[in-house]
Amino acid sequence: MNIEKSLSGKAGERAAARYLEKKGYEILKKNYRVSGSEVDLIAKKDDTVCFVEVKTRGSDDYGLPEEFVDRRKRNKIIRAARIFRADEKYIDLYARFDIISVIYREGDIKINHIQHAFEG
């Protein structure tokens, strides 16, 4: 099977969730949608709730995956995070915004977890 055809954002999100769980995070939500915004993963570790944007690519030939999280996307994630924290009773926990880039190359997966990728 051609890796490019089997590559999907959902596969990258699954890989990112497994990565976070191995690092001791609890996955609270996947694909959280509210008010026209979406957060790929919401995870908790200790006293921090992490709002994670996952970017998946087949290569970095045209730039690193994390470079594709623009201001508009960041603002949508921040808006969704505010709603989630209030609705889900996590308002007292610290909020952090991370990006996880996933690159599938020649059957290998490379994950880069960027903590504190942007401020909310």
Rosetta silent file (secondary structure, phi, psi, omega in degrees, C-alpha in Angstrom):
SEQUENCE: MNIEKSLSGKAGERAAARYLEKKGYEILKKNYRVSGSEVDLIAKKDDTVCFVEVKTRGSDDYGLPEEFVDRRKRNKIIRAARIFRADEKYIDLYARFDIISVIYREGDIKINHIQHAFEG
SCORE:     score description
SCORE:     0.000 S_00000001
   1 L     0.000  135.963  178.010    0.000    0.000    0.000 S_00000001
   2 L   -67.262  124.739 -177.291    1.282    3.460   -0.871 S_00000001
   3 H   -61.256  -35.615 -179.976    2.137    5.261    2.385 S_00000001
   4 H   -63.516  -37.402  179.956    0.914    8.596    0.975 S_00000001
   5 H   -74.516  -29.211 -179.434   -2.533    7.134    0.300 S_00000001
   6 H   -87.764  -11.896 -179.276   -2.730    5.510    3.729 S_00000001
   7 L   -71.081  130.775  176.244   -1.471    8.635    5.482 S_00000001
   8 L  -147.265  159.396  175.342   -4.176   10.551    7.252 S_00000001
   9 H   -60.839  -35.233  179.765   -4.578   13.134    9.932 S_00000001
  10 H   -64.635  -39.370  177.229   -6.497   10.579   11.978 S_00000001
  11 H   -64.367  -39.653  176.878   -3.543    8.173   11.912 S_00000001
  12 H   -64.410  -39.660  178.305   -1.301   10.996   13.082 S_00000001
  13 H   -65.620  -38.798  177.216   -3.731   11.838   15.880 S_00000001
  14 H   -64.257  -42.754  178.507   -3.772    8.203   17.004 S_00000001
  15 H   -63.725  -40.969  179.329    0.042    8.124   17.031 S_00000001
  16 H   -65.768  -40.465  178.634    0.142   11.391   18.978 S_00000001
  17 H   -63.827  -43.314  177.503   -2.379   10.105   21.538 S_00000001
  18 H   -61.495  -42.779  178.429   -0.336    6.926   22.069 S_00000001
  19 H   -58.261  -48.755 -179.250    2.797    9.034   22.466 S_00000001
  20 H   -63.028  -42.926  179.506    1.156   11.238   25.111 S_00000001
  21 H   -60.598  -40.114  177.909   -0.235    8.258   27.017 S_00000001
  22 H   -64.844  -26.300  178.622    3.230    6.697   27.148 S_00000001
  23 L   -87.881    3.697  175.754    4.486    9.990   28.609 S_00000001
  24 L    95.356    9.757  177.326    1.890    9.810   31.401 S_00000001
  25 L   -84.033  148.968  171.576   -0.827   12.049   29.993 S_00000001
  26 E  -101.523  124.147  178.130   -4.509   11.206   30.325 S_00000001
  27 E   -79.768  118.171 -179.756   -6.415   11.816   27.098 S_00000001
  28 E   -89.698  -41.227 -177.881   -9.599   13.699   28.030 S_00000001
  29 E  -148.629  149.042  171.189  -11.031   14.349   24.556 S_00000001
  30 E  -120.605  137.300  178.309  -10.277   13.634   20.935 S_00000001
  31 E    51.516   52.144  178.803  -11.489   15.949   18.183 S_00000001
  32 E   -71.690  121.393 -178.203  -13.262   18.309   20.572 S_00000001
  33 E  -119.474  133.227  177.457  -15.531   20.586   18.533 S_00000001
  34 E  -161.762  138.526  175.122  -17.287   23.712   19.748 S_00000001
  35 L    48.480   44.698  177.518  -18.285   27.064   18.227 S_00000001
  36 L    74.162   11.663 -179.890  -16.691   26.368   14.850 S_00000001
  37 E  -121.549  157.523  176.420  -13.402   25.341   16.441 S_00000001
  38 E  -140.429  141.203  171.679  -11.700   21.992   16.949 S_00000001
  39 E  -117.452  126.735 -175.970   -8.911   20.762   19.181 S_00000001
  40 E   -62.114  -50.878 -179.783   -7.346   17.500   18.048 S_00000001
  41 E  -137.409  139.503  170.553   -6.421   16.246   21.522 S_00000001
  42 E  -120.689  122.514 -175.328   -7.063   17.482   25.028 S_00000001
  43 E  -130.674  155.178 -179.722   -4.843   15.825   27.588 S_00000001
  44 E  -126.347  137.625  172.424   -4.170   16.231   31.288 S_00000001
  45 E  -145.853  124.082 -177.770   -0.992   15.687   33.248 S_00000001
  46 L    57.076 -122.156 -177.224   -0.611   16.749   36.855 S_00000001
  47 L  -103.843   25.764 -176.244   -2.155   20.234   37.188 S_00000001
  48 E  -125.920  133.356  171.191   -2.050   21.065   33.476 S_00000001
  49 E  -103.564  124.574 -176.955   -4.616   20.660   30.713 S_00000001
  50 E  -106.990  129.246  176.361   -2.935   20.536   27.305 S_00000001
  51 E  -104.542  114.436 -166.870   -4.697   21.541   24.125 S_00000001
  52 E  -115.718  124.168  171.059   -2.833   19.791   21.343 S_00000001
  53 E   -96.095  127.549 -179.989   -2.876   20.488   17.630 S_00000001
  54 E  -107.816  127.326  176.547   -1.574   17.511   15.647 S_00000001
  55 E  -118.979  125.958 -175.457   -0.078   18.077   12.200 S_00000001
  56 E  -118.411  133.813  178.459    0.689   15.037   10.068 S_00000001
  57 E  -140.839  162.442  176.165    2.758   14.974    6.886 S_00000001
  58 L   -89.003  -14.467  177.048    4.463   12.433    4.669 S_00000001
  59 L  -164.318  173.898  174.223    7.641   14.497    4.587 S_00000001
  60 L  -111.254   23.474 -178.277    9.061   17.833    5.603 S_00000001
  61 L   -58.319  -31.230 -177.164   10.005   18.727    2.039 S_00000001
  62 L  -110.071   17.831 -179.747    7.724   21.779    2.090 S_00000001
  63 L   122.401  160.080  178.392    8.305   22.755    5.707 S_00000001
  64 L   -72.271  145.216 -178.196    7.871   21.248    9.123 S_00000001
  65 H   -53.172  -40.670 -177.280    4.308   20.256   10.022 S_00000001
  66 H   -64.456  -19.758  178.271    4.208   22.657   12.977 S_00000001
  67 H   -69.584  -11.050 -177.711    4.856   25.583   10.631 S_00000001
  68 H   -95.482    8.573  174.412    1.326   25.123    9.277 S_00000001
  69 L   -94.947   95.532 -175.816   -0.397   26.142   12.519 S_00000001
  70 L   -86.751  177.693 -177.798   -1.160   29.736   11.660 S_00000001
  71 H   -58.168  -41.983 -179.923   -2.577   32.559   13.787 S_00000001
  72 H   -60.520  -45.167  179.373   -6.148   31.838   12.714 S_00000001
  73 H   -65.629  -43.177  177.967   -5.856   28.179   13.774 S_00000001
  74 H   -58.770  -44.293 -179.925   -4.199   29.132   17.080 S_00000001
  75 H   -62.378  -37.594  177.616   -7.030   31.573   17.837 S_00000001
  76 H   -66.113  -40.434  178.456   -9.632   28.868   17.186 S_00000001
  77 H   -64.862  -42.948  178.908   -7.855   26.476   19.531 S_00000001
  78 H   -61.231  -43.136  178.843   -7.641   29.151   22.226 S_00000001
  79 H   -62.026  -45.920  179.144  -11.372   29.883   21.889 S_00000001
  80 H   -63.848  -37.588 -179.841  -12.248   26.197   22.171 S_00000001
  81 H   -63.233  -42.066  178.743   -9.922   25.821   25.165 S_00000001
  82 H   -61.095  -43.275  179.870  -11.679   28.605   27.053 S_00000001
  83 H   -66.857  -46.136 -179.408  -15.058   26.984   26.498 S_00000001
  84 H   -58.862  -48.293 -176.735  -13.792   23.508   27.395 S_00000001
  85 H   -60.735  -39.379  179.695  -12.154   24.653   30.616 S_00000001
  86 H   -72.205  -44.752 -177.340  -15.324   26.409   31.771 S_00000001
  87 H   -69.686  -37.223 -172.961  -17.718   23.631   30.708 S_00000001
  88 L   -97.358    8.155  176.149  -15.638   20.735   31.970 S_00000001
  89 L    66.441   34.058  176.329  -14.658   22.292   35.321 S_00000001
  90 L  -108.165   16.767 -174.360  -10.939   22.561   34.512 S_00000001
  91 L   -61.675  -27.132 -178.489  -10.850   26.336   34.921 S_00000001
  92 L   -83.480   -9.965  179.489   -8.535   26.090   37.954 S_00000001
  93 L   -89.549  153.190  176.438   -5.892   24.083   36.102 S_00000001
  94 E   -67.299  138.295  177.216   -3.089   25.606   34.084 S_00000001
  95 E  -105.570  136.997  178.892   -3.735   25.582   30.316 S_00000001
  96 E  -132.969  144.307 -179.192   -0.963   24.851   27.860 S_00000001
  97 E  -113.717  116.984 -176.904   -1.004   24.867   24.065 S_00000001
  98 E  -118.226  159.552  170.341    1.151   22.241   22.360 S_00000001
  99 E  -125.111  134.967  170.980    1.758   21.099   18.819 S_00000001
 100 E  -116.837  119.965  175.525    2.675   17.539   17.933 S_00000001
 101 E   -99.130  137.698 -179.943    4.089   17.043   14.467 S_00000001
 102 E  -124.622  122.603  176.940    3.988   13.579   12.984 S_00000001
 103 E  -119.038  121.971  174.146    6.027   12.717    9.917 S_00000001
 104 E   -95.944  118.477 -179.709    5.580    9.345    8.218 S_00000001
 105 E  -137.971  119.244  176.799    8.640    8.626    6.137 S_00000001
 106 L    50.456   45.253  177.659    9.459    5.303    4.504 S_00000001
 107 L    79.924   -1.886 -179.673    7.342    3.396    7.021 S_00000001
 108 E  -104.003  149.030  179.069    8.908    5.210    9.976 S_00000001
 109 E  -114.984  127.874  175.764    7.110    7.640   12.272 S_00000001
 110 E  -114.963  124.296 -179.884    8.847   10.693   13.682 S_00000001
 111 E  -115.291  132.287  175.736    7.034   12.583   16.449 S_00000001
 112 E  -123.666  115.837 -178.924    8.026   16.022   17.673 S_00000001
 113 E  -100.340  114.181 -179.963    6.171   17.325   20.746 S_00000001
 114 E  -104.729  103.977  178.674    6.433   21.093   21.087 S_00000001
 115 E   -81.631  148.838 -179.635    5.256   22.131   24.526 S_00000001
 116 E    56.571   42.705 -176.107    4.188   25.754   25.059 S_00000001
 117 E   -65.426  -31.073  175.942    4.007   26.173   21.268 S_00000001
 118 E  -155.882  164.583 -177.145    1.911   29.320   21.639 S_00000001
 119 L   -99.537  148.076  179.317    0.262   31.398   24.330 S_00000001
 120 L  -113.445    0.000    0.000   -3.442   31.642   25.017 S_00000001
